[in-house]
Amino acid sequence: MKATLVIGATTKEDRYAYKAIQSLLLHKHKVFAYGTREGNVSGVEIETHWNPNWEVDTITLYINAARQKEYYTPILELKPKRVIFNPGTENPEFIELLQNSNIIAEVACTLVMLSIGNY
């Protein structure tokens, strides 16, 4: 399975980033998690320091457009195949940057994509 990086990861069970990690694991995907606070979600450690060596196919965003700016370059440098903008994270400026770098930018919901089998 391809690896996914969840940006905005949290240990708060009511948050969609938390639910996404669990659903990705349930669907047998390798998961990396990045957030502002250390923690663990179903065995996945939440990293608080950016790792420029993550090898990921997909990045799924759970941070708003304003918070994304500082990650434009680090995300582009990871060279993922796609970045998913979950509801509330839509960002036309970043979408354009990704597309100009031949990275697929999808405005979609990771949880829905997994549940209907088109992740």
C-alpha positions, 0 to 999 in steps of 0.5 A: 500500500502507498504511504499517506502523511496526515498533516494536522494529526491529533489525539482528539477522537472527535477530530476528522484527522484522528478519524482519517488515521484510523480509517487509513489504517483500517484500509491497510495504508501506511500512515505518517502523522504530523501535528503540533502536539506529540501523541499516538493514534492507534500505534501511529506516532504523531511527529512534531518535527518535519521529516524531509525524508518521508516517502509518501504517495499522498498528503491529506491536509487537516489545517486551514489555508492560512496555516498551510503557507509555511508548508508549501515548500516542505510539501513540494520538496516531498514530491507526493503524487497528490495532496488532498484538501479536506473540507475547510482546507481548500486553498486555490493558491496552494492548489495552483502551486501543486499543479504547476509542480505536476502534483495532483491536488484533490478537493475531497474528503479522505474519509469519504474516499476511503469509505467508497473505495476510490482512495 
